Amino acid sequence: MEVTIIERQEWGNDLLGTLHGQGDRDDIVVLLAHSDTVYPVGSAAARPLRREGNRLYAPGVCDMKGCILAALYALEALQVLNYRPFGELRFLCVSDEEINVRHCDDLMEQVLHDARRAFVLEAARANGAIVSARKGNAGYTLRAYGRAAHAGVEPEKGRNAIIELAHQVLQLASLSGWCEGLTITPGLISGGSATNVVPDYAEARFDLRFLRLEDKEATEARWRILLQQQRVPGVRLELEEDPHLKHPLVCTPITQRMAEQAQAIAAMLGFSLEHVLTGGASDASYAALYGVPTLDGLGPIGGNDHSPDEYLLLDSVAPRSALLAGLIASPLPAEGRATASVEESAAAPRAR
Protein backbone atom coordinates (compact mmCIF):
# COMPACT_ATOMS: atom_id res chain seq x y z
CA MET A 1 0.00 0.00 0.00
CA GLU A 2 1.25 3.46 -0.91
CA VAL A 3 0.75 5.84 2.01
CA THR A 4 0.64 9.64 1.81
CA ILE A 5 0.80 11.81 4.92
CA ILE A 6 -1.13 15.06 4.52
CA GLU A 7 0.46 17.40 7.03
CA ARG A 8 -1.73 19.91 8.87
CA GLN A 9 -0.38 22.89 10.77
CA GLU A 10 -3.33 23.48 13.09
CA TRP A 11 -4.69 19.93 13.36
CA GLY A 12 -3.48 16.36 13.32
CA ASN A 13 -2.19 14.92 10.06
CA ASP A 14 -4.41 12.96 7.68
CA LEU A 15 -3.39 9.67 6.05
CA LEU A 16 -4.31 8.32 2.63
CA GLY A 17 -3.38 4.78 1.67
CA THR A 18 -3.78 3.48 -1.88
CA LEU A 19 -3.75 -0.21 -2.77
CA HIS A 20 -3.87 -1.25 -6.41
CA GLY A 21 -5.98 -4.29 -7.17
CA GLN A 22 -6.20 -7.02 -9.76
CA GLY A 23 -9.77 -6.50 -10.95
CA ASP A 24 -11.98 -4.05 -12.82
CA ARG A 25 -10.18 -0.70 -12.67
CA ASP A 26 -13.52 1.09 -12.23
CA ASP A 27 -14.23 -0.87 -9.05
CA ILE A 28 -12.84 1.73 -6.66
CA VAL A 29 -13.38 0.87 -3.00
CA VAL A 30 -13.08 3.50 -0.25
CA LEU A 31 -12.53 2.90 3.46
CA LEU A 32 -13.25 5.90 5.70
CA ALA A 33 -11.83 6.25 9.21
CA HIS A 34 -10.79 8.97 11.65
CA SER A 35 -7.86 9.18 14.02
CA ASP A 36 -9.16 11.90 16.34
CA THR A 37 -11.05 11.27 19.57
CA VAL A 38 -13.17 13.50 21.79
CA TYR A 39 -10.90 13.19 24.82
CA PRO A 40 -8.60 15.97 26.10
CA VAL A 41 -4.83 15.62 26.08
CA GLY A 42 -3.68 13.45 28.96
CA SER A 43 -6.71 11.13 28.99
CA ALA A 44 -4.75 8.13 27.69
CA ALA A 45 -2.12 8.56 30.40
CA ALA A 46 -4.78 8.94 33.07
CA ARG A 47 -6.79 5.94 31.87
CA PRO A 48 -4.40 3.59 30.04
CA LEU A 49 -5.60 0.54 28.15
CA ARG A 50 -6.88 -2.20 30.44
CA ARG A 51 -8.53 -5.56 29.89
CA GLU A 52 -11.40 -6.99 31.90
CA GLY A 53 -12.40 -10.37 30.54
CA ASN A 54 -13.63 -9.91 26.97
CA ARG A 55 -13.57 -6.12 27.15
CA LEU A 56 -10.86 -3.59 26.45
CA TYR A 57 -11.26 -0.17 28.06
CA ALA A 58 -9.45 3.01 27.01
CA PRO A 59 -10.17 6.45 25.55
CA GLY A 60 -11.04 5.96 21.88
CA VAL A 61 -10.67 2.17 21.98
CA CYS A 62 -14.02 1.80 20.21
CA ASP A 63 -14.29 5.16 18.46
CA MET A 64 -12.22 4.31 16.64
CA LYS A 65 -8.76 2.89 17.36
CA GLY A 66 -9.98 -0.70 17.43
CA CYS A 67 -11.88 -0.17 14.18
CA ILE A 68 -8.78 1.07 12.36
CA LEU A 69 -6.83 -1.92 13.64
CA ALA A 70 -9.53 -4.33 12.44
CA ALA A 71 -9.43 -2.74 8.98
CA LEU A 72 -5.66 -3.21 8.83
CA TYR A 73 -6.16 -6.88 9.72
CA ALA A 74 -8.69 -7.20 6.89
CA LEU A 75 -6.30 -5.67 4.37
CA GLU A 76 -3.41 -7.79 5.63
CA ALA A 77 -5.50 -10.93 5.09
CA LEU A 78 -6.22 -9.96 1.49
CA GLN A 79 -2.53 -9.20 0.92
CA VAL A 80 -1.41 -12.53 2.38
CA LEU A 81 -3.88 -14.31 0.10
CA ASN A 82 -2.78 -12.14 -2.83
CA TYR A 83 -6.48 -11.61 -3.46
CA ARG A 84 -7.37 -8.09 -4.53
CA PRO A 85 -10.31 -8.44 -6.95
CA PHE A 86 -10.97 -4.67 -7.04
CA GLY A 87 -9.48 -1.95 -9.18
CA GLU A 88 -8.20 0.29 -6.41
CA LEU A 89 -8.69 0.63 -2.68
CA ARG A 90 -8.38 3.99 -0.95
CA PHE A 91 -8.06 4.08 2.83
CA LEU A 92 -8.58 7.61 4.16
CA CYS A 93 -8.02 8.35 7.84
CA VAL A 94 -8.79 11.96 8.78
CA SER A 95 -8.16 13.89 11.97
CA ASP A 96 -11.26 16.10 12.06
CA GLU A 97 -14.33 13.85 12.37
CA GLU A 98 -15.07 14.68 16.00
CA ILE A 99 -14.90 18.47 15.63
CA ASN A 100 -17.23 21.04 14.08
CA VAL A 101 -14.61 22.74 11.90
CA ARG A 102 -13.70 20.33 9.09
CA HIS A 103 -10.59 20.59 6.93
CA CYS A 104 -10.89 17.36 4.95
CA ASP A 105 -13.50 18.35 2.35
CA ASP A 106 -10.95 18.31 -0.47
CA LEU A 107 -9.65 14.88 0.54
CA MET A 108 -13.16 13.46 0.71
CA GLU A 109 -13.88 14.71 -2.79
CA GLN A 110 -10.58 13.29 -4.03
CA VAL A 111 -11.27 9.76 -2.78
CA LEU A 112 -15.04 9.60 -3.28
CA HIS A 113 -15.84 11.42 -6.54
CA ASP A 114 -15.34 8.30 -8.70
CA ALA A 115 -15.77 5.56 -6.08
CA ARG A 116 -18.05 2.62 -6.73
CA ARG A 117 -18.61 1.64 -3.08
CA ALA A 118 -17.56 2.78 0.39
CA PHE A 119 -17.26 1.26 3.84
CA VAL A 120 -17.16 3.42 6.96
CA LEU A 121 -15.24 1.98 9.89
CA GLU A 122 -17.31 3.25 12.79
CA ALA A 123 -17.94 0.53 15.37
CA ALA A 124 -20.86 -1.85 15.08
CA ARG A 125 -23.82 -1.09 17.32
CA ALA A 126 -23.75 -2.59 20.82
CA ASN A 127 -26.03 -5.41 19.58
CA GLY A 128 -23.69 -6.13 16.64
CA ALA A 129 -25.77 -4.45 13.94
CA ILE A 130 -24.15 -2.57 11.07
CA VAL A 131 -25.51 0.74 9.80
CA SER A 132 -27.27 1.05 6.45
CA ALA A 133 -28.82 4.48 7.03
CA ARG A 134 -27.99 7.59 9.03
CA LYS A 135 -29.95 10.74 9.65
CA GLY A 136 -28.66 13.97 8.23
CA ASN A 137 -27.54 16.67 10.63
CA ALA A 138 -27.54 20.45 10.46
CA GLY A 139 -26.81 23.06 13.09
CA TYR A 140 -28.34 26.53 13.39
CA THR A 141 -27.80 29.68 15.40
CA LEU A 142 -30.77 31.94 16.15
CA ARG A 143 -29.78 35.47 17.16
CA ALA A 144 -32.06 38.08 18.71
CA TYR A 145 -31.07 41.77 18.62
CA GLY A 146 -33.02 44.01 21.00
CA ARG A 147 -32.40 47.33 22.75
CA ALA A 148 -30.69 47.81 26.11
CA ALA A 149 -32.25 49.91 28.86
CA HIS A 150 -32.06 50.30 32.64
CA ALA A 151 -34.18 47.52 34.13
CA GLY A 152 -35.31 49.66 37.07
CA VAL A 153 -35.48 53.23 35.77
CA GLU A 154 -36.93 52.88 32.26
CA PRO A 155 -37.44 49.23 31.27
CA GLU A 156 -40.19 50.28 28.86
CA LYS A 157 -37.53 51.76 26.58
CA GLY A 158 -35.84 48.39 26.19
CA ARG A 159 -36.53 45.56 23.76
CA ASN A 160 -35.87 42.32 25.63
CA ALA A 161 -33.91 39.97 23.37
CA ILE A 162 -34.06 37.10 25.87
CA ILE A 163 -37.86 37.09 26.07
CA GLU A 164 -38.15 37.08 22.28
CA LEU A 165 -35.53 34.38 21.95
CA ALA A 166 -37.26 32.20 24.57
CA HIS A 167 -40.51 32.56 22.65
CA GLN A 168 -38.85 31.60 19.38
CA VAL A 169 -36.98 28.63 20.88
CA LEU A 170 -40.30 27.17 22.01
CA GLN A 171 -41.87 27.85 18.61
CA LEU A 172 -39.07 26.37 16.55
CA ALA A 173 -38.59 23.34 18.79
CA SER A 174 -42.32 22.59 18.66
CA LEU A 175 -41.83 21.29 15.10
CA SER A 176 -39.78 18.34 16.36
CA GLY A 177 -41.47 15.21 15.06
CA TRP A 178 -43.69 16.97 12.52
CA CYS A 179 -42.44 14.44 9.95
CA GLU A 180 -40.99 10.96 10.35
CA GLY A 181 -37.61 10.83 12.08
CA LEU A 182 -37.14 14.59 12.41
CA THR A 183 -35.86 15.95 15.72
CA ILE A 184 -35.06 19.50 16.82
CA THR A 185 -32.93 20.01 19.91
CA PRO A 186 -32.07 23.44 21.35
CA GLY A 187 -28.66 22.74 22.85
CA LEU A 188 -27.07 26.05 23.85
CA ILE A 189 -28.55 29.39 24.87
CA SER A 190 -26.96 32.62 26.10
CA GLY A 191 -27.71 36.30 26.40
CA GLY A 192 -27.70 39.44 28.46
CA SER A 193 -24.93 41.22 30.33
CA ALA A 194 -26.35 41.97 33.80
CA THR A 195 -29.60 41.47 35.68
CA ASN A 196 -30.24 45.22 35.89
CA VAL A 197 -30.03 45.69 32.12
CA VAL A 198 -32.74 44.86 29.61
CA PRO A 199 -30.79 42.46 27.37
CA ASP A 200 -30.09 43.68 23.86
CA TYR A 201 -28.72 40.36 22.58
CA ALA A 202 -29.36 36.65 23.00
CA GLU A 203 -28.66 33.56 20.93
CA ALA A 204 -29.56 29.88 20.83
CA ARG A 205 -28.05 26.97 18.93
CA PHE A 206 -30.15 24.15 17.51
CA ASP A 207 -29.43 20.61 16.33
CA LEU A 208 -31.64 19.29 13.50
CA ARG A 209 -31.73 15.60 12.51
CA PHE A 210 -33.64 14.42 9.46
CA LEU A 211 -34.13 11.41 7.19
CA ARG A 212 -34.41 13.32 3.91
CA LEU A 213 -33.01 16.60 2.65
CA GLU A 214 -36.49 17.70 1.60
CA ASP A 215 -37.60 17.38 5.25
CA LYS A 216 -34.80 19.75 6.27
CA GLU A 217 -35.83 22.27 3.62
CA ALA A 218 -39.50 22.03 4.59
CA THR A 219 -38.60 22.58 8.25
CA GLU A 220 -36.63 25.70 7.39
CA ALA A 221 -39.62 27.05 5.45
CA ARG A 222 -41.86 26.49 8.49
CA TRP A 223 -39.30 28.16 10.73
CA ARG A 224 -39.31 31.26 8.54
CA ILE A 225 -43.07 31.56 9.01
CA LEU A 226 -42.80 31.14 12.78
CA LEU A 227 -40.09 33.80 13.02
CA GLN A 228 -42.65 36.34 11.82
CA GLN A 229 -44.78 35.59 14.88
CA GLN A 230 -42.89 37.70 17.41
CA ARG A 231 -43.65 38.34 21.07
CA VAL A 232 -41.50 41.47 21.57
CA PRO A 233 -41.93 44.20 18.92
CA GLY A 234 -38.72 45.76 17.72
CA VAL A 235 -36.47 42.75 18.25
CA ARG A 236 -34.64 41.71 15.08
CA LEU A 237 -34.16 37.99 14.48
CA GLU A 238 -31.48 36.26 12.43
CA LEU A 239 -31.30 32.51 11.73
CA GLU A 240 -28.01 31.16 10.35
CA GLU A 241 -27.18 27.59 9.32
CA ASP A 242 -23.78 26.17 10.26
CA PRO A 243 -21.49 25.67 7.24
CA HIS A 244 -20.95 21.90 7.50
CA LEU A 245 -24.15 20.09 6.59
CA LYS A 246 -24.04 16.33 7.10
CA HIS A 247 -26.09 14.66 4.40
CA PRO A 248 -28.33 11.72 5.31
CA LEU A 249 -27.20 8.23 4.36
CA VAL A 250 -30.31 6.74 2.79
CA CYS A 251 -30.89 3.00 2.55
CA THR A 252 -31.43 2.88 -1.21
CA PRO A 253 -32.14 -0.37 -3.10
CA ILE A 254 -28.42 -0.80 -3.82
CA THR A 255 -27.60 -0.16 -0.14
CA GLN A 256 -30.17 -2.78 0.80
CA ARG A 257 -28.46 -5.27 -1.49
CA MET A 258 -25.08 -4.42 0.03
CA ALA A 259 -26.53 -5.05 3.49
CA GLU A 260 -27.89 -8.40 2.31
CA GLN A 261 -24.46 -9.17 0.91
CA ALA A 262 -22.96 -8.42 4.33
CA GLN A 263 -25.54 -10.71 5.94
CA ALA A 264 -24.64 -13.51 3.52
CA ILE A 265 -20.93 -13.14 4.32
CA ALA A 266 -21.67 -13.07 8.05
CA ALA A 267 -23.70 -16.26 7.70
CA MET A 268 -20.76 -17.98 6.03
CA LEU A 269 -18.63 -16.83 8.97
CA GLY A 270 -21.13 -18.28 11.44
CA PHE A 271 -22.93 -15.27 12.88
CA SER A 272 -26.12 -13.36 12.17
CA LEU A 273 -26.18 -9.69 11.27
CA GLU A 274 -28.79 -6.94 11.30
CA HIS A 275 -28.61 -3.53 9.64
CA VAL A 276 -30.20 -0.44 11.15
CA LEU A 277 -30.87 3.28 10.90
CA THR A 278 -29.15 5.50 13.47
CA GLY A 279 -29.56 9.16 14.30
CA GLY A 280 -25.85 9.76 14.83
CA ALA A 281 -23.80 11.32 12.05
CA SER A 282 -20.51 10.08 10.59
CA ASP A 283 -18.31 10.57 7.55
CA ALA A 284 -20.80 8.40 5.68
CA SER A 285 -22.42 11.78 5.01
CA TYR A 286 -19.60 12.57 2.58
CA ALA A 287 -20.18 9.32 0.71
CA ALA A 288 -23.88 10.17 0.57
CA LEU A 289 -23.04 13.61 -0.82
CA TYR A 290 -21.18 12.02 -3.73
CA GLY A 291 -23.81 9.33 -4.28
CA VAL A 292 -21.54 6.41 -3.35
CA PRO A 293 -23.32 3.25 -2.11
CA THR A 294 -22.17 2.88 1.48
CA LEU A 295 -22.32 0.67 4.54
CA ASP A 296 -21.27 1.93 7.97
CA GLY A 297 -20.64 0.45 11.39
CA LEU A 298 -18.24 -2.16 10.01
CA GLY A 299 -15.80 -2.06 12.90
CA PRO A 300 -15.77 -4.41 15.90
CA ILE A 301 -18.51 -4.28 18.52
CA GLY A 302 -18.20 -1.77 21.34
CA GLY A 303 -20.07 0.88 23.26
CA ASN A 304 -20.19 3.78 25.72
CA ASP A 305 -18.38 5.99 23.21
CA HIS A 306 -17.17 9.39 24.43
CA SER A 307 -17.31 8.31 28.07
CA PRO A 308 -14.90 6.98 30.72
CA ASP A 309 -16.48 3.54 30.21
CA GLU A 310 -15.81 3.26 26.46
CA TYR A 311 -15.09 -0.38 25.59
CA LEU A 312 -14.41 -2.82 22.76
CA LEU A 313 -15.35 -6.52 22.67
CA LEU A 314 -12.19 -8.49 21.96
CA ASP A 315 -13.95 -11.51 20.47
CA SER A 316 -15.60 -9.32 17.83
CA VAL A 317 -12.34 -8.15 16.23
CA ALA A 318 -11.58 -11.26 14.17
CA PRO A 319 -15.10 -11.89 12.79
CA ARG A 320 -15.62 -8.22 11.95
CA SER A 321 -12.23 -8.05 10.24
CA ALA A 322 -13.24 -11.11 8.20
CA LEU A 323 -16.59 -9.52 7.35
CA LEU A 324 -14.88 -6.37 6.10
CA ALA A 325 -12.38 -8.38 4.07
CA GLY A 326 -15.26 -10.29 2.50
CA LEU A 327 -17.09 -7.10 1.57
CA ILE A 328 -13.98 -5.53 0.07
CA ALA A 329 -13.40 -8.67 -2.01
CA SER A 330 -17.02 -8.92 -3.21
CA PRO A 331 -18.23 -6.91 -6.21
CA LEU A 332 -21.13 -4.50 -5.87
CA PRO A 333 -24.20 -6.77 -5.89
CA ALA A 334 -26.38 -6.67 -8.99
CA GLU A 335 -30.12 -6.14 -8.73
CA GLY A 336 -31.96 -9.18 -7.47
CA ARG A 337 -29.03 -10.85 -5.75
CA ALA A 338 -26.68 -10.17 -2.87
CA THR A 339 -23.86 -12.56 -3.61
CA ALA A 340 -23.59 -15.68 -5.71
CA SER A 341 -23.87 -17.78 -2.59
CA VAL A 342 -26.80 -16.19 -0.77
CA GLU A 343 -28.83 -19.41 -0.90
CA GLU A 344 -25.96 -21.46 0.52
CA SER A 345 -25.20 -18.81 3.10
CA ALA A 346 -28.77 -18.75 4.37
CA ALA A 347 -28.34 -22.35 5.47
CA ALA A 348 -25.10 -21.71 7.35
CA PRO A 349 -25.16 -21.93 11.17
CA ARG A 350 -25.64 -18.58 12.88
CA ALA A 351 -24.10 -17.41 16.12
CA ARG A 352 -26.40 -17.28 19.12
C-alpha positions in Angstrom: 0.0 0.0 0.0 1.3 3.5 -0.9 0.7 5.8 2.0 0.6 9.6 1.8 0.8 11.8 4.9 -1.1 15.1 4.5 0.5 17.4 7.0 -1.7 19.9 8.9 -0.4 22.9 10.8 -3.3 23.5 13.1 -4.7 19.9 13.4 -3.5 16.4 13.3 -2.2 14.9 10.1 -4.4 13.0 7.7 -3.4 9.7 6.0 -4.3 8.3 2.6 -3.4 4.8 1.7 -3.8 3.5 -1.9 -3.7 -0.2 -2.8 -3.9 -1.3 -6.4 -6.0 -4.3 -7.2 -6.2 -7.0 -9.8 -9.8 -6.5 -10.9 -12.0 -4.0 -12.8 -10.2 -0.7 -12.7 -13.5 1.1 -12.2 -14.2 -0.9 -9.0 -12.8 1.7 -6.7 -13.4 0.9 -3.0 -13.1 3.5 -0.2 -12.5 2.9 3.5 -13.3 5.9 5.7 -11.8 6.2 9.2 -10.8 9.0 11.6 -7.9 9.2 14.0 -9.2 11.9 16.3 -11.1 11.3 19.6 -13.2 13.5 21.8 -10.9 13.2 24.8 -8.6 16.0 26.1 -4.8 15.6 26.1 -3.7 13.4 29.0 -6.7 11.1 29.0 -4.8 8.1 27.7 -2.1 8.6 30.4 -4.8 8.9 33.1 -6.8 5.9 31.9 -4.4 3.6 30.0 -5.6 0.5 28.2 -6.9 -2.2 30.4 -8.5 -5.6 29.9 -11.4 -7.0 31.9 -12.4 -10.4 30.5 -13.6 -9.9 27.0 -13.6 -6.1 27.1 -10.9 -3.6 26.4 -11.3 -0.2 28.1 -9.4 3.0 27.0 -10.2 6.4 25.5 -11.0 6.0 21.9 -10.7 2.2 22.0 -14.0 1.8 20.2 -14.3 5.2 18.5 -12.2 4.3 16.6 -8.8 2.9 17.4 -10.0 -0.7 17.4 -11.9 -0.2 14.2 -8.8 1.1 12.4 -6.8 -1.9 13.6 -9.5 -4.3 12.4 -9.4 -2.7 9.0 -5.7 -3.2 8.8 -6.2 -6.9 9.7 -8.7 -7.2 6.9 -6.3 -5.7 4.4 -3.4 -7.8 5.6 -5.5 -10.9 5.1 -6.2 -10.0 1.5 -2.5 -9.2 0.9 -1.4 -12.5 2.4 -3.9 -14.3 0.1 -2.8 -12.1 -2.8 -6.5 -11.6 -3.5 -7.4 -8.1 -4.5 -10.3 -8.4 -7.0 -11.0 -4.7 -7.0 -9.5 -2.0 -9.2 -8.2 0.3 -6.4 -8.7 0.6 -2.7 -8.4 4.0 -0.9 -8.1 4.1 2.8 -8.6 7.6 4.2 -8.0 8.3 7.8 -8.8 12.0 8.8 -8.2 13.9 12.0 -11.3 16.1 12.1 -14.3 13.8 12.4 -15.1 14.7 16.0 -14.9 18.5 15.6 -17.2 21.0 14.1 -14.6 22.7 11.9 -13.7 20.3 9.1 -10.6 20.6 6.9 -10.9 17.4 4.9 -13.5 18.3 2.3 -10.9 18.3 -0.5 -9.7 14.9 0.5 -13.2 13.5 0.7 -13.9 14.7 -2.8 -10.6 13.3 -4.0 -11.3 9.8 -2.8 -15.0 9.6 -3.3 -15.8 11.4 -6.5 -15.3 8.3 -8.7 -15.8 5.6 -6.1 -18.1 2.6 -6.7 -18.6 1.6 -3.1 -17.6 2.8 0.4 -17.3 1.3 3.8 -17.2 3.4 7.0 -15.2 2.0 9.9 -17.3 3.2 12.8 -17.9 0.5 15.4 -20.9 -1.8 15.1 -23.8 -1.1 17.3 -23.8 -2.6 20.8 -26.0 -5.4 19.6 -23.7 -6.1 16.6 -25.8 -4.4 13.9 -24.1 -2.6 11.1 -25.5 0.7 9.8 -27.3 1.0 6.4 -28.8 4.5 7.0 -28.0 7.6 9.0 -29.9 10.7 9.6 -28.7 14.0 8.2 -27.5 16.7 10.6 -27.5 20.4 10.5 -26.8 23.1 13.1 -28.3 26.5 13.4 -27.8 29.7 15.4 -30.8 31.9 16.1 -29.8 35.5 17.2 -32.1 38.1 18.7 -31.1 41.8 18.6 -33.0 44.0 21.0 -32.4 47.3 22.7 -30.7 47.8 26.1 -32.2 49.9 28.9 -32.1 50.3 32.6 -34.2 47.5 34.1 -35.3 49.7 37.1 -35.5 53.2 35.8 -36.9 52.9 32.3 -37.4 49.2 31.3 -40.2 50.3 28.9 -37.5 51.8 26.6 -35.8 48.4 26.2 -36.5 45.6 23.8 -35.9 42.3 25.6 -33.9 40.0 23.4 -34.1 37.1 25.9 -37.9 37.1 26.1 -38.1 37.1 22.3 -35.5 34.4 22.0 -37.3 32.2 24.6 -40.5 32.6 22.7 -38.8 31.6 19.4 -37.0 28.6 20.9 -40.3 27.2 22.0 -41.9 27.8 18.6 -39.1 26.4 16.5 -38.6 23.3 18.8 -42.3 22.6 18.7 -41.8 21.3 15.1 -39.8 18.3 16.4 -41.5 15.2 15.1 -43.7 17.0 12.5 -42.4 14.4 10.0 -41.0 11.0 10.3 -37.6 10.8 12.1 -37.1 14.6 12.4 -35.9 16.0 15.7 -35.1 19.5 16.8 -32.9 20.0 19.9 -32.1 23.4 21.3 -28.7 22.7 22.8 -27.1 26.1 23.9 -28.6 29.4 24.9 -27.0 32.6 26.1 -27.7 36.3 26.4 -27.7 39.4 28.5 -24.9 41.2 30.3 -26.3 42.0 33.8 -29.6 41.5 35.7 -30.2 45.2 35.9 -30.0 45.7 32.1 -32.7 44.9 29.6 -30.8 42.5 27.4 -30.1 43.7 23.9 -28.7 40.4 22.6 -29.4 36.6 23.0 -28.7 33.6 20.9 -29.6 29.9 20.8 -28.1 27.0 18.9 -30.1 24.1 17.5 -29.4 20.6 16.3 -31.6 19.3 13.5 -31.7 15.6 12.5 -33.6 14.4 9.5 -34.1 11.4 7.2 -34.4 13.3 3.9 -33.0 16.6 2.6 -36.5 17.7 1.6 -37.6 17.4 5.3 -34.8 19.8 6.3 -35.8 22.3 3.6 -39.5 22.0 4.6 -38.6 22.6 8.2 -36.6 25.7 7.4 -39.6 27.0 5.5 -41.9 26.5 8.5 -39.3 28.2 10.7 -39.3 31.3 8.5 -43.1 31.6 9.0 -42.8 31.1 12.8 -40.1 33.8 13.0 -42.6 36.3 11.8 -44.8 35.6 14.9 -42.9 37.7 17.4 -43.6 38.3 21.1 -41.5 41.5 21.6 -41.9 44.2 18.9 -38.7 45.8 17.7 -36.5 42.8 18.2 -34.6 41.7 15.1 -34.2 38.0 14.5 -31.5 36.3 12.4 -31.3 32.5 11.7 -28.0 31.2 10.3 -27.2 27.6 9.3 -23.8 26.2 10.3 -21.5 25.7 7.2 -20.9 21.9 7.5 -24.1 20.1 6.6 -24.0 16.3 7.1 -26.1 14.7 4.4 -28.3 11.7 5.3 -27.2 8.2 4.4 -30.3 6.7 2.8 -30.9 3.0 2.6 -31.4 2.9 -1.2 -32.1 -0.4 -3.1 -28.4 -0.8 -3.8 -27.6 -0.2 -0.1 -30.2 -2.8 0.8 -28.5 -5.3 -1.5 -25.1 -4.4 0.0 -26.5 -5.1 3.5 -27.9 -8.4 2.3 -24.5 -9.2 0.9 -23.0 -8.4 4.3 -25.5 -10.7 5.9 -24.6 -13.5 3.5 -20.9 -13.1 4.3 -21.7 -13.1 8.0 -23.7 -16.3 7.7 -20.8 -18.0 6.0 -18.6 -16.8 9.0 -21.1 -18.3 11.4 -22.9 -15.3 12.9 -26.1 -13.4 12.2 -26.2 -9.7 11.3 -28.8 -6.9 11.3 -28.6 -3.5 9.6 -30.2 -0.4 11.2 -30.9 3.3 10.9 -29.1 5.5 13.5 -29.6 9.2 14.3 -25.9 9.8 14.8 -23.8 11.3 12.0 -20.5 10.1 10.6 -18.3 10.6 7.6 -20.8 8.4 5.7 -22.4 11.8 5.0 -19.6 12.6 2.6 -20.2 9.3 0.7 -23.9 10.2 0.6 -23.0 13.6 -0.8 -21.2 12.0 -3.7 -23.8 9.3 -4.3 -21.5 6.4 -3.4 -23.3 3.2 -2.1 -22.2 2.9 1.5 -22.3 0.7 4.5 -21.3 1.9 8.0 -20.6 0.4 11.4 -18.2 -2.2 10.0 -15.8 -2.1 12.9 -15.8 -4.4 15.9 -18.5 -4.3 18.5 -18.2 -1.8 21.3 -20.1 0.9 23.3 -20.2 3.8 25.7 -18.4 6.0 23.2 -17.2 9.4 24.4 -17.3 8.3 28.1 -14.9 7.0 30.7 -16.5 3.5 30.2 -15.8 3.3 26.5 -15.1 -0.4 25.6 -14.4 -2.8 22.8 -15.3 -6.5 22.7 -12.2 -8.5 22.0 -13.9 -11.5 20.5 -15.6 -9.3 17.8 -12.3 -8.1 16.2 -11.6 -11.3 14.2 -15.1 -11.9 12.8 -15.6 -8.2 12.0 -12.2 -8.0 10.2 -13.2 -11.1 8.2 -16.6 -9.5 7.4 -14.9 -6.4 6.1 -12.4 -8.4 4.1 -15.3 -10.3 2.5 -17.1 -7.1 1.6 -14.0 -5.5 0.1 -13.4 -8.7 -2.0 -17.0 -8.9 -3.2 -18.2 -6.9 -6.2 -21.1 -4.5 -5.9 -24.2 -6.8 -5.9 -26.4 -6.7 -9.0 -30.1 -6.1 -8.7 -32.0 -9.2 -7.5 -29.0 -10.9 -5.7 -26.7 -10.2 -2.9 -23.9 -12.6 -3.6 -23.6 -15.7 -5.7 -23.9 -17.8 -2.6 -26.8 -16.2 -0.8 -28.8 -19.4 -0.9 -26.0 -21.5 0.5 -25.2 -18.8 3.1 -28.8 -18.7 4.4 -28.3 -22.4 5.5 -25.1 -21.7 7.4 -25.2 -21.9 11.2 -25.6 -18.6 12.9 -24.1 -17.4 16.1 -26.4 -17.3 19.1 
